[in-house]
Amino acid sequence: MTANPTARPGPAGAVFEGGREVAWGRFGMTATPLGDWPTTDREGRMARAFETVGVVGLGTMGAGIAEVFARAGLSVIGVEVDAAALERGRGHIRRSTDRAVSRGKLTEAEREEIVGRVTFTGSLDDLGGADLVVEAIPEVMDYKRALFADLDRICGPGAVLATNTSSLSVTAIAATTSRPGRVIGMHFFNPAPVMKLVEVVHTVVTDDGLADDIAALARRLGKTPVTVGDRAGFVVNRLLLGYLNHAATLLERRVASQEDIDTAMKLGAGLPMGPFALLDLIGLDTSHEVCEVLFQESRDRVHAPAPILRELVTAGLLGRKSGRGFHDYEGAGRARTASEFPPKMGVASVHVMGEGAEGLSAKLTAAGFKPGDAQDADVVIALSRTPVVEHATRLPRPERLVGLHLVGGEVAELVSTALTSPEVALAAYDLVKVLGLTPVPCADRAGFVVDALLYPYLNDAVRMYDSGYASIEDIDTAMRLGCGYPAGPFETLDAIGLATVRDGLRALYAEYREPSFAPAPLLDRLVTAGVTGIRGR
């Protein structure tokens, strides 16, 4: 249930939330005859027909799912736990369709037709005639298992039960019922009316053809389905949460500030939001819970929630929904006072070293600075992808050296070593701004910021593909449509170059000794074989 930052609808509640955090009790039992059953497809298999759909849980996510079904012409039965929650759900759908009218996406008549297709009720018993029921309640396994046990008794024997879980085991949920073969994952993304991706999750006991039927239904809804097996986090959240959690770890290690990491990934890597802005949007409590689920399955340290996540959650700092998380949304926009800025040093001359030094020196000269030699210059800049301190130790005045790594044509990672003086670091910051670049101050660590976050994410995608879990095309599609990324991981990998990423991962592994940073065996073999791109091989 990952939010799409490019949709910019405003905070979408808890992005992985399906409704309010309330336990679903026993709503009662009814016996319902089998409703309309499917016709035969061209292969002779009985293709399921879905015309009446139930949605349980009408929080931000569930109301959006109900709207999607209603927009596609299906009859929808929306269920909530009490009258107040039901009215909030009705309000979600009304406001969403009102926005569509105001933007010219719907006519007033179309809006009324959509809203009119949704029946609101507080009783699960009203789902007895549904062909499909989708639950969108909170990510708590006990709640979901209790709900599915009720739905199993209430719904007709041919009804399909779907969970919108973003990380929990669909198999464990299905085991609560007497129809595990007709239980499936149908993971929408928030906001559901806008997002095009649906992850269709089958288990080892899912009935033959059901995943295909649900994928066909997703296409009927105007969505792009990606069908995968039951693995924690599926495609999007398994790749996304590892990256977000690693960003929190870099923050704890003081590689850079949260503002600078966000800037680096947004402007340098071209992502629609930085990791901390996205964590705040998702909700830190939800992110922590999903990381726990991922770690319980993978036992990979990259999924073990960063301690800072636990600390912020315990303190009640949950992100946008609480007004403060990694960023402060209540005190946003406060101007810094003069006393908060360190004194600046005057810079008369600059020396540039490393590959591309001539070009940068010319820009500095054009900006009015005098290039000097390394011994006399006020600031020495090393253009480098490798540890900057190695350059500093060879200089007579190592405190005057800063590293510079250009990323994406707009961002300059500004690297201070253990020897760099604060005054020189600040002066270099101003120099970079004069050149029209966005400076991102960071520590002298392997990969600095962008590569340290981007390369492990790409490596995880290669491992996912190599395991046979999903195809290159599906993984790329899932990350583009599910996260609003401009390119999928394999498109990005080919653009950067396999050898560059492999070598960068080796440097990260050498520094951090994190097993998941070691290049995926497939990546290593491809580079050794001289293959330059993974998608067209």
C-alpha positions in Angstrom: 0.0 0.0 0.0 2.8 2.3 -0.8 2.0 6.0 -1.5 2.8 7.5 -4.9 4.6 10.7 -4.2 3.9 12.0 -7.7 0.2 11.9 -7.2 0.5 14.6 -4.5 -3.0 14.2 -3.1 -1.8 15.4 0.3 -1.0 13.0 3.2 -2.9 9.8 2.4 -3.4 8.8 6.1 -1.2 6.0 7.1 -0.1 4.9 3.7 -0.2 1.2 4.5 -3.4 1.6 6.6 -6.6 -0.1 5.6 -8.9 1.5 8.1 -9.0 2.4 11.8 -7.1 0.3 14.3 -10.0 -1.7 15.7 -10.4 -5.4 16.0 -13.1 -7.0 13.9 -15.3 -9.2 16.1 -17.7 -12.0 15.1 -20.4 -10.4 13.0 -22.5 -13.5 12.7 -23.2 -16.3 10.2 -25.4 -16.7 7.2 -25.8 -19.4 4.7 -25.8 -18.0 1.2 -26.5 -19.9 -2.1 -23.9 -19.8 -4.8 -24.5 -16.7 -6.9 -23.9 -16.2 -10.6 -21.1 -18.5 -11.6 -18.7 -17.9 -14.4 -18.8 -18.8 -18.0 -16.2 -20.9 -19.9 -13.2 -19.3 -21.4 -11.5 -20.2 -24.7 -9.3 -22.9 -22.9 -12.4 -24.5 -21.5 -11.7 -23.2 -17.9 -14.5 -21.7 -15.9 -13.6 -18.0 -15.9 -15.0 -16.2 -12.8 -17.4 -13.3 -13.2 -17.1 -10.5 -10.6 -20.0 -8.1 -10.6 -20.7 -7.5 -6.9 -17.7 -6.7 -4.7 -17.5 -6.2 -1.0 -14.8 -3.9 0.6 -14.3 -4.3 4.4 -12.6 -1.3 6.0 -13.3 2.2 4.6 -10.3 4.1 5.7 -8.3 6.1 3.2 -7.2 2.9 1.4 -10.4 0.9 1.6 -12.6 3.8 0.4 -10.2 4.3 -2.5 -10.5 0.6 -3.5 -14.3 0.8 -3.2 -14.3 3.9 -5.5 -12.1 2.0 -8.1 -14.6 -0.8 -8.3 -17.5 1.5 -8.6 -15.8 3.5 -11.3 -15.5 0.3 -13.3 -19.2 -0.3 -13.1 -19.3 -2.9 -10.4 -21.8 -2.9 -7.5 -19.9 -2.3 -4.2 -20.8 -3.1 -0.6 -18.7 -1.1 1.8 -18.5 -2.3 5.4 -17.2 -0.5 8.4 -17.2 -1.2 12.1 -19.6 1.5 13.3 -21.7 4.4 12.0 -19.0 7.1 12.5 -16.4 5.1 10.6 -19.0 4.4 7.9 -19.7 8.1 7.5 -16.0 8.8 7.2 -15.7 6.2 4.5 -18.6 7.8 2.6 -16.9 11.2 3.0 -13.6 9.8 1.6 -15.4 8.7 -1.6 -17.5 11.8 -1.9 -14.4 14.1 -1.5 -12.4 12.1 -4.0 -15.0 12.1 -6.7 -15.7 15.8 -6.0 -12.1 16.5 -6.7 -12.3 14.5 -10.0 -15.3 16.7 -11.0 -13.5 19.9 -10.2 -10.5 18.8 -12.3 -12.7 17.8 -15.2 -12.0 14.1 -14.8 -15.7 13.3 -14.1 -19.0 14.9 -14.9 -21.5 15.5 -12.1 -23.7 12.8 -13.5 -20.8 10.3 -13.6 -19.9 11.1 -10.0 -23.5 10.4 -8.9 -23.5 7.1 -10.8 -20.2 6.1 -9.1 -21.4 7.0 -5.6 -24.7 5.4 -6.2 -23.0 2.0 -7.0 -21.7 1.9 -3.4 -23.9 0.6 -0.6 -22.7 1.4 2.9 -23.4 -1.0 5.8 -22.2 -1.8 9.3 -22.9 -5.5 8.9 -20.7 -8.2 7.4 -23.9 -10.2 6.8 -24.7 -8.0 3.9 -21.7 -9.5 2.0 -23.5 -12.8 1.6 -24.1 -12.3 -2.1 -20.8 -10.8 -3.1 -18.7 -12.5 -5.8 -15.5 -11.0 -4.3 -14.6 -9.5 -0.9 -11.5 -7.3 -0.4 -10.4 -6.6 3.1 -8.6 -3.3 3.8 -8.3 -3.3 7.6 -5.1 -2.6 9.6 -2.0 -4.6 9.1 -2.5 -6.8 12.2 -2.6 -10.6 11.5 -5.0 -11.4 14.3 -7.5 -8.9 13.0 -7.3 -10.2 9.5 -7.5 -13.9 10.5 -10.6 -13.2 12.6 -12.2 -11.3 9.7 -11.5 -14.0 7.2 -12.9 -16.6 9.5 -16.2 -14.6 9.6 -16.2 -14.0 5.8 -15.7 -17.7 5.2 -18.9 -18.5 7.0 -20.9 -15.6 5.6 -20.0 -15.6 1.9 -21.2 -18.1 -0.6 -18.9 -21.1 -1.3 -17.9 -19.7 -4.7 -17.0 -16.2 -3.4 -13.3 -15.2 -3.6 -11.8 -13.6 -0.5 -8.9 -11.1 -1.2 -6.6 -9.4 1.2 -5.1 -6.0 0.5 -2.2 -6.7 2.9 1.1 -5.1 2.0 3.4 -7.4 3.9 1.6 -10.2 5.8 1.4 -13.8 4.7 -1.5 -14.4 2.5 -1.0 -18.2 3.1 -1.5 -17.6 6.9 -4.6 -15.6 6.3 -6.0 -18.2 3.9 -5.4 -21.0 6.4 -8.1 -19.5 8.6 -10.8 -20.4 6.1 -12.3 -23.6 4.7 -11.5 -22.2 1.2 -7.7 -21.5 1.1 -7.7 -22.1 -2.7 -10.1 -19.1 -3.1 -8.1 -16.7 -1.0 -5.7 -14.4 -2.8 -3.8 -11.1 -2.3 -5.0 -8.1 -4.2 -2.6 -5.3 -3.1 -3.6 -1.9 -4.3 -1.5 1.2 -3.8 -2.4 4.5 -2.2 -4.3 6.5 -3.5 -6.1 3.6 -5.2 -8.1 5.7 -7.7 -4.8 7.2 -9.0 -2.2 4.4 -8.7 -2.1 2.0 -11.7 -0.4 -1.0 -10.0 -2.0 -4.0 -8.4 0.1 -6.8 -7.0 -1.8 -10.1 -7.4 -0.5 -12.5 -4.8 -1.1 -16.3 -5.1 -0.2 -19.0 -2.6 0.9 -22.6 -3.0 -2.7 -23.7 -2.7 -4.4 -21.0 -4.8 -6.9 -22.5 -7.3 -5.6 -22.8 -10.8 -6.6 -19.8 -12.8 -7.7 -17.6 -9.9 -4.6 -15.4 -10.1 -5.3 -14.9 -13.9 -8.9 -14.1 -13.1 -7.9 -11.5 -10.6 -5.3 -10.0 -12.9 -8.0 -9.8 -15.6 -10.3 -8.0 -13.1 -7.4 -5.6 -12.3 -7.1 -4.8 -16.0 -10.9 -4.2 -16.1 -10.3 -1.6 -13.4 -7.8 0.1 -15.5 -4.9 -1.2 -13.5 -1.6 -3.0 -14.4 -1.4 -6.3 -12.5 1.9 -7.9 -11.5 1.4 -11.5 -10.4 3.8 -12.9 -7.8 4.0 -15.6 -5.0 3.4 -15.1 -1.3 6.7 -13.6 -0.1 6.8 -10.9 2.6 6.6 -7.4 1.0 5.9 -8.9 -2.4 7.9 -6.8 -5.0 7.5 -3.2 -4.2 7.6 -3.1 -0.4 10.4 -5.7 -0.2 12.6 -3.5 -2.4 11.3 -0.1 -1.1 11.5 -0.8 2.7 15.0 -2.1 2.5 16.1 1.1 0.8 14.2 3.3 3.3 15.5 1.4 6.3 19.1 1.7 4.9 18.6 5.5 4.6 17.7 5.6 8.4 20.8 3.6 9.1 23.0 6.1 7.2 21.3 8.9 9.2 22.2 7.1 12.4 25.8 6.8 11.3 25.8 10.5 10.6 26.8 10.1 7.0 24.4 13.1 6.2 21.4 14.8 7.6 17.9 13.7 6.7 17.3 16.9 4.7 20.5 16.4 2.7 19.8 12.7 2.1 16.3 13.6 0.9 17.7 16.3 -1.4 20.4 13.9 -2.8 17.9 11.1 -3.7 15.3 13.5 -5.1 17.6 15.7 -7.2 20.5 13.3 -7.7 18.7 10.0 -8.2 15.6 11.6 -9.8 13.2 10.0 -7.3 9.9 11.8 -6.6 10.5 12.0 -2.9 13.5 11.6 -0.6 13.5 8.5 1.7 12.6 10.4 4.9 9.8 12.4 3.4 8.4 9.1 2.1 8.8 7.4 5.5 6.9 10.3 7.1 4.2 10.0 4.5 3.9 6.2 5.0 4.0 6.5 8.8 7.0 5.5 10.8 5.0 3.0 12.8 3.8 1.3 9.7 7.3 1.3 8.2 8.6 -0.2 11.4 6.0 -2.9 11.4 6.6 -3.8 7.7 10.4 -4.0 8.3 9.7 -6.4 11.2 7.6 -8.6 9.0 10.3 -8.6 6.3 13.1 -9.4 8.8 11.1 -12.2 10.3 11.0 -13.9 6.9 14.4 -12.9 5.4 16.6 -12.7 8.6 18.5 -10.1 6.5 19.9 -7.3 8.6 19.0 -4.8 5.9 15.3 -5.4 6.9 15.9 -5.2 10.7 14.3 -1.9 11.7 16.8 0.8 12.2 16.9 1.7 16.0 16.0 5.3 15.2 12.7 4.1 13.7 11.9 2.4 17.0 12.9 5.4 19.0 10.7 7.8 17.0 7.7 5.4 17.0 8.0 5.0 20.8 8.1 8.8 21.2 4.9 9.1 19.2 6.7 10.9 16.3 5.0 9.0 13.4 5.5 11.4 10.5 2.9 13.6 8.8 -0.1 12.1 10.6 1.4 13.2 14.0 2.9 16.5 12.8 6.5 15.3 13.2 8.7 12.4 12.3 12.1 12.7 10.6 10.9 16.2 9.5 8.9 18.7 11.6 5.6 19.5 9.9 4.4 21.8 12.6 7.4 24.0 12.8 8.2 23.9 9.0 9.4 27.1 7.5 11.1 28.5 10.6 14.0 30.8 9.6 17.4 30.1 11.1 18.8 32.9 13.2 22.2 34.5 12.5 23.7 32.8 15.5 23.0 29.3 14.0 25.3 29.9 11.1 29.1 29.4 11.6 31.4 32.2 10.5 32.4 32.2 6.9 36.0 32.3 5.6 37.0 34.3 2.6 38.1 32.3 -0.5 40.5 33.8 -2.9 41.9 30.7 -4.6 40.8 27.1 -5.2 42.7 24.1 -6.4 40.9 21.3 -8.2 42.3 17.8 -8.6 41.0 14.5 -10.0 39.2 13.5 -13.2 37.3 16.5 -14.7 39.5 19.0 -12.8 40.0 21.2 -15.9 36.3 21.7 -16.5 35.5 22.6 -12.9 38.5 24.9 -12.7 37.2 26.8 -15.8 33.8 27.2 -14.1 35.4 28.5 -11.0 37.5 31.0 -13.0 34.4 32.2 -14.8 32.8 32.7 -11.4 35.7 35.0 -10.3 37.8 32.6 -8.3 41.6 32.1 -8.9 42.8 28.5 -9.3 45.9 28.0 -7.3 48.2 25.1 -6.4 47.4 22.6 -3.8 49.9 24.0 -1.3 48.6 27.6 -1.3 44.9 27.4 -2.2 42.3 28.3 0.4 40.2 25.3 -0.6 41.3 22.2 -2.4 38.6 20.1 -4.2 39.1 16.5 -5.0 36.7 15.1 -7.7 36.4 11.6 -6.4 34.3 8.5 -6.1 36.8 6.8 -3.8 37.7 7.6 -0.1 38.6 11.3 -0.1 40.9 11.0 2.9 43.4 9.1 0.8 43.9 12.3 -1.2 44.0 14.4 2.0 46.9 12.5 3.5 49.1 13.3 0.5 48.6 17.1 0.9 50.7 19.5 3.0 47.5 21.1 4.4 44.9 18.2 4.5 42.4 20.3 6.5 41.7 22.4 3.4 40.6 19.4 1.2 37.0 18.5 0.5 35.7 15.8 -1.9 33.2 16.5 -4.6 31.0 13.9 -6.3 28.7 15.1 -9.0 25.4 13.2 -9.2 22.6 13.6 -11.8 24.0 16.9 -13.2 22.4 18.9 -10.4 23.7 17.6 -7.1 27.2 17.9 -5.7 27.9 15.6 -2.8 30.4 17.6 -0.7 32.6 15.2 1.3 34.3 16.2 4.5 37.1 13.9 5.9 38.1 13.6 9.5 40.7 16.2 8.7 38.6 18.8 6.9 38.1 22.0 8.9 34.5 23.3 9.4 35.4 26.6 7.8 36.6 25.0 4.7 33.6 22.7 4.5 31.3 25.8 4.7 33.3 27.7 2.1 33.1 24.8 -0.3 29.4 24.7 0.3 29.1 28.3 -0.9 31.4 27.6 -3.8 29.2 24.8 -5.1 26.1 27.0 -4.8 27.9 29.7 -6.9 28.4 27.1 -9.6 24.6 26.5 -9.7 24.7 23.1 -8.1 22.9 21.8 -5.0 25.4 20.9 -2.3 24.8 17.8 -0.2 27.3 17.7 2.7 28.2 14.2 3.8 30.9 12.1 5.5 33.7 10.3 3.8 32.0 6.9 3.6 31.8 4.4 0.7 29.2 5.4 -1.8 28.7 8.7 0.0 24.9 9.2 -0.1 23.3 8.4 -3.5 25.4 5.4 -4.5 25.2 4.0 -0.9 21.4 4.0 -1.1 20.9 3.3 -4.8 23.3 0.4 -5.4 22.0 -2.0 -2.7 18.5 -1.4 -4.0 19.6 -2.4 -7.5 21.4 -5.4 -6.0 18.2 -6.5 -4.2 16.3 -6.3 -7.5 18.9 -8.5 -9.2 18.7 -11.0 -6.4 14.9 -11.0 -6.6 15.0 -11.7 -10.3 17.7 -14.4 -10.0 15.6 -16.2 -7.4 12.8 -16.6 -10.0 10.3 -14.6 -7.9 9.5 -12.1 -10.6 10.6 -11.1 -14.1 12.7 -8.1 -15.0 9.7 -6.6 -16.7 7.4 -7.1 -13.7 9.9 -5.7 -11.2 10.5 -2.6 -13.3 6.8 -2.1 -13.8 6.1 -2.6 -10.1 8.6 0.0 -9.0 7.6 2.5 -11.7 3.9 2.3 -11.1 4.0 1.4 -7.4 6.5 4.1 -6.3 6.3 6.7 -9.1 9.9 6.1 -10.0 11.0 7.5 -13.4 12.6 4.1 -14.2 12.6 0.6 -12.8 15.7 -0.9 -11.2 16.9 -2.8 -14.2 16.4 0.2 -16.5 18.5 2.2 -14.0 21.1 -0.6 -13.7 21.6 -0.6 -17.5 21.8 3.2 -17.6 24.5 3.3 -14.9 26.4 0.2 -16.2 26.7 -3.2 -14.6 30.4 -2.9 -13.9 30.0 0.5 -12.2 27.3 -0.9 -9.9 29.2 -4.1 -9.2 32.4 -2.2 -8.3 30.4 0.3 -6.2 28.8 -2.7 -4.3 32.2 -4.2 -3.7 33.4 -0.9 -2.1 30.2 -0.8 0.1 30.7 -4.3 1.2 34.4 -3.7 2.0 33.4 -0.8 4.2 30.2 -1.9 5.9 30.7 -5.7 5.8 27.0 -6.0 5.2 26.3 -9.4 3.4 23.5 -7.9 1.3 25.9 -5.4 -0.1 28.0 -8.0 -1.7 27.3 -8.0 -5.5 24.6 -10.5 -6.4 26.3 -13.6 -8.0 24.3 -13.0 -11.3 25.6 -9.4 -11.4 29.2 -10.6 -10.9 28.9 -13.3 -13.6 27.4 -10.8 -16.1 30.2 -8.4 -15.6 32.8 -11.1 -15.8 31.2 -12.3 -19.1 31.5 -8.8 -20.5 27.7 -8.2 -20.6 26.9 -4.5 -20.3 23.1 -4.6 -19.9 20.9 -7.0 -18.1 17.5 -6.3 -19.8 18.4 -7.1 -23.4 20.8 -10.0 -22.8 
